[in-house]
Amino acid sequence: MLKQKRPKSKNRKPGKLTNKTTPSIPSQTPAEPSKASVPPSKGTVPVRPTKKYVFNRTFNSDFTPNIKDAQRQRPIFSILSIDGGGARGIIPAVILKEIERRSGRRVSELFDRICGTSTGAILACGLSAPKSAGKSKAMFHAREIVEIYRTLGEEIFSRGSFNETVLQPMEEFFNFQLTVGKVLKPLATIQQAIDTVSDVWRKLDNPLHDVQKLAYVLHGYLGDLKMKDALTELFVYAYDIGSRTPQVLGSTESSIPGQANKFSNFRMYQAATGSSAAVPFFAPYTIFKKPNAPLKVPNPAANEDIYPGTGGSGDSFDLVDGGNGGIGNPALFAALEETETSVGKHKIVLSLGTGHFSQPVSSQAKSWGFIQWLGEGGELLNSMFDGEADVTDMALRQILGNNYFRWQPRIPESLAFLDEGSREDMNALEDVAREFISKNDEEIDKLVAILNQPANIRIP
């Protein structure tokens, strides 16, 4: 029996699909053709077993799931991460003040997790602190923290900045030294130069600022609230010089590998101080599970107060700024942290920086030595901290795509130093934040709309 010829399609070439035909995808794999079948005659289209076609889709690198579609599947888990940066912490504080204004809600109501390093740790603790343990109302609005920062810089850095007390006097001395052999100098001027060097050396031989004073000031705002009292999940980051390891101090146990220590019973002010003890500006800070209250002792002879170390009992750790341990931008840790309340949820991350320098390093840097790299706007520290922060930023853009917001204003070199806390400097930093808000109006509205979605509103 001859096999009947199969009519050819006018819309296709043999063996190739065109846009005008759609392959039939059967629910089951068809049976193999009978071995007794007669081979098709020349010119006919061979009959093959029907295959299941897989249509590959190519997504560009910016693809992320639609937030509304994702929310239908799982609720949003919002995360706020704040960089370190000393007095420049007023920049994220001003931005958060604007977010509160536009949303009509406090930061602790908008975010499920708040994380920070150094000045970011101070902000994180302040924004997640309740009025008292067990209460559901936040202690501070972001606008109140902005007001605190306006005076906090002068209070903490009352001995003067590194630039004012070390670099500028040294520069004046070097300029003086260059003219000694050319112009006869009075003995009084030479003695003054020697005194300058001696004074600078004493400052270089000791921490420039008092870490116990920092603890005392923060205790005045946060009291004896513990990490576990936070209104949100709270994580701050420090570096333990005893074990040479990063430490995650949280309101709940961290899921980051190697974090076996439980810090939920430690005081907020201690965690913020330890995370902010940037060496060599401050000495390392020892935190205790059961600390004695920080003290201030008047010293009329020196016309200033003394802040003695107070000690404590229980577990203790010698901590320095998380930025000293490579966690100046903690957003990656903040995003990767997985707790009982975050597992299975759709993460949205806002990462706030404290200022980025857009201008290139001077072309004269090829001939710089130690003094020039420490001076010249603090280029050594800026290069280290900016590089680490940018690497974290690049990683999170790849991981989270459009579900990640990184807001990092540009600042001039004149505002580079971490301990510039004068009123003039703080006003200039506020202007930087306001300019950023003005230029990124739509982006801020977009984030506020996401944070204000009904599924993300907390039920009292």
Buried (B, 14 or more C-beta within 10 A) or exposed (E): EEEEEEEEEEEBEEEEEEEEEEEEEEEEEEEEEEEEEEEEEEEBBEEEEEEEEEEEEEEEEEEEEEBEEBBEEEBBBBBBBBBBBBBBBBBBBBBBBBBBEBBEBBBBBBBBBBBBBBBBBBBBBBBBBBEEEEEEEBBBBBBBBBEBBBEBBBEBBEBBBBBBBBBBBBEEBEEBEEEEEEEEBEEEEEEBBEEBEEEBEEBEEEBBBBBBBBBBBBBEBBBEBBBBBBBBBBBBBBBBBEEEEBBBBBBBBBBBEEBEBBBBEBBBBBBBBBBBBBBBBBBBBBBBBEBEEBBBEEEEEEEEBEBEBBEBEEBBBBBBBBBBBBBBBBBBBBBEBBBEEBEEBBBBBBBBBBBBBEEEBEEEEEEBEEEBBBBBBBBBBBBBBBEBBBEBBEBBBEBBEBBBBBBBBEBEBEBBBBBBBBEEBBEBBBEBBBEBBEEBEEEBEBBBEBBBBEEBEEEE
